[in-house]
Amino acid sequence: MKRHLIVCLVCFTSLNTFAQITVGNTTLQVREVIGNLDIPWEIKWGYDGFIWMTERPGIVSRVNVETGEKMSF
């Protein structure tokens, strides 16, 4: 699951690209979860199943991985 998260996070700032990557014996599906971020600073996988992240200007957000919905706090 963490490998999948890392691959998704790498795609944050890319265009709507869908691809498959093979890591060892595991094939991962790559997709953009959210775009238009203002310098993502720290990204963590929360216990609640959401991605928690900060952006350089001090914005703290929770991102729904399934829908891409971003809630800023």
ABEGO torsion letter per residue (X at the ends): XAAAAAAAAAAAABBBBBBBBBBEABBBBBBBABBGBBGBABBBBBAAGBBBBBBAAGBBBBBBAAAGBBBBX
